[in-house]
């Protein structure tokens, strides 16, 4: 994603990799050139999950940077706890789709993650969004202002809640989350191995793991794999099959 940031700040001609990173983004505001790559990402999400959110989305990468800062500040580095999903993301998704259909471009330029990243980059390079906002008769200063507000919102939410924007509010992330719910590969907790140490719940940057019920919210997980890497018992796996209890003590006893 360094290439993508370079593309946004210094322009797409800085390096061939910068142009490639730009073309990998989901940008439905320019559907005529992005429908193909969007379809590819939907297929990838159906197989592997939200790897777009984990490694390609520039807003997700920015959130991870603030998440790393959070871990190094003792007053901020508190354990996470499971949070139930919110319907706000679904409402924003419908607003985003409606604005795409009727042509209210200003809203999509604000909500779409790649457009949001371009607004942030316009603080350093006004050409990043000059043509975008000019299409609706607004100047590049509009992109700069929106970019500053977006940056502050992402920074504050990431320092407090980790990947909150990605897992609860982002319209693109919400859409991919519904696809991920049926993905072939998923994160699952083995109830026979889990000792309820709570480490996975403490470190989950989307707050989508509930240890007590051995539950992983498949819609909100962004496939960072922190829980898989840190679980001391190897009880969390990225796998095809769903786990079911095998211990005799956990089996339902039938009536005689």
N, C-alpha and C positions, 0 to 999 in steps of 0.2 A: 504493500500500500504506500510505500515511500514514493514509488513511481506515480501513483495517482495524485498524491499531494503535490509533487513537483509539477504535474500536468496542470493542476488547478491554479497553483500560484504563479508559475513561470510560463505556462502555455503548453499546448500539446506537442510543440516541436522540440522540446528540451531533450527528448530521448525516445527511441522507438518503443521502449517499454512503457513510457508514459502514455503514449497513444493507445497501446494495447489495454492498459489498465482502465482508461477512459471508456473504451468500447465494451468492457465487461460489466458496466454498471446497468442497473435496472432504472431506466428513465422513461416512464410512460408518458411524460409530458412531450416527448418527441417520439411518439409511438411508431411513426413511419420508419425509423431507423433502429428501434430497440425491441420491436415485437419478437424478432428472432432470438435475440439473446435472452429476453424475458422467458420465452418458451423453454429455452435450454435450462435456465435456472429453475423453472418449475419442475422439470424432469429430474434435475440433480437433487432438488429438495425432496422430491417424492422417494428417491432412493436413499440419500444420505442424511437428509435433514437440512437445517438452516445453516449450511456452511457459507452461504453468501454473507449472512449477518456476522458470522464468526471471523471471516478473513478478507472479504472484499469490500464491504460497505464502508466508506470513509467515516461516516458518523459512528459506526460501531467501533472502528479503530480509535477514534478520538475518545469515545467512552472508555475504552480499555486503558488508554493513557492516563486518564483521570482516576480510573480504578487502581492502577499501579501506584499513583501518587497517594491515594487513600490508604493503601496498605503500609505506606512508609510514614504516615502521620499517626502517632499513637492515639490521639483524641478522636480521630475519625475511624480508625481501624477496629471497628466493633463487629462481632459476629452477626451475620445476616440471619433472618428468620423467615420461614415460609410466609408468603403473602398470596392470598387468593387472587385469581385473575380478575381483571376489570373489563367491563363492557365499553369503556371509553375508547379503547383501540378499535373496536368494531365500528363504533359510531364515527370515528375519524376516518376509517377506511371507506365507509359509505359516503361521507362528505367528499373525500378525495375522488372517488369514482364519479360521483355526481358532477363535481367541478370539471373533471376530465371530459365528461360527456357534453356538458353545456358550454364548455370553453371558458370557465372562470379560472384563468391561468394563475392569477396572483396567489390563490389558495394552494394550488399544487406546487408552485415554486417555493412555498414556505414549508409544506408538509413533507414533500418527497425527500428522502435522505440525501441523494446525490445533489439535488438542487440546493438543499440546505448547506451541504459542504461547499458548493460553489459560492453561495452567499457569504460564507465565512471567509473563503479565499479572496473575495472581492475587496476585503479590507486591505490586502497587500497588492492585489492586481484587479483593478476595476474592470478590465476587459473580460474577466471571468464570467461576469453576469450582465455586462452592458447591453449586449444584443438581446439577452433574455428579457430583461425588464423593459427594453425599448419596444418590444412587441405589444406591450399593453400601455404604451405611452408614458412610461415612468423611467426616470434616469437611473444611472448606476449607483447614485447615493442611496436609493431605496434598497438595493441589494446589500450595500454596506451596513445600513441600519438593521435590516433583518438579520444579516449575518452576525452582527455583534450580539443581538438579543438571543439568537439561536445558540451561539457559543456559550453565553452565560447560562442559559437553561440547561444545556448538555453538561456543562462543567458542574453546576450545583447538584443536579440530579445524580450524576455519576459519583460524585464525592460522597453523597448521602446513601444512595441506593444501588450503586453499580450500574448495570445495564437496564435501568428503568425505562428509558425512552424506547429502546429496542424491543423490550419484552412486553410493554404495556400500551404504548402510544403510536409507534411508527406504523403508518398504513401499509407500507410494503412488508414490514416484518410481520404484521398481523395476518396479511394474506398468505405469506409463506408459512406462518404458523398453522393455518388450517390445512395446508398441504402436508406439513410435517407430521400432523396428527396421524396420518396414514402412511408415513414413510416406512420403507422396508427395514432400514437400520434405525435403532432407537436406543436411548439410554434407559437401562432398567436395573432395579435393585434386586439382588438375590436374597430372598427372606431367610434362607438357611445359612447364609454367610454373614449377613448384617448383624452387628452387635450393638446397634443403636448408639454408637459413639457420638453421632451428631456432627462429625467433621464436614461431611458433604453439605449439609444444610448451612453450616456456618460460613462456608466459602462460596456458595452458589451465587454468582454475580447477577442472576436473574431472579433469585429467591423463589425458585420453582421446585424445590425438593422438600418434602415433608417426611422426615425419618420415621416418625411414630407409625405412619401408615404405609411406609415403604413406597411412597408415591413420588413420581417425577412428572411434572406438567409438561407433556410433550409439545404443546403449542408454544410455550414461552421459552423453552430451552434453546440456547443459541449455539450449542455444540462447541463450547470452549474446552470441554473435556477435563476441566480442573478436578471434578469429583472423581473421574475415572483414574486420574493420575495420583490423587492424594489418598484414596481410600486404603487404609492399612490392612483391610481384610480381603481386598479384591472383590468386594461385594457389588460394586457398580460396574457394569459392562456396557460396551457399545456393541450391540448384537442384533441378530435377526429375530430370534424367538423370544417370546415373553416368558418371564420366570414364573414358576408356580412352586409353592412350598412342597418339599420332598420329605421333610422331617415327619415321622409318625405322630409326633406330638401336635403338629399343626394341621393334620388331616381331620376332616369332618368324620365323626363317628356315626355310622348309620344305626337306625333303630333295629332291635332284634325281634 
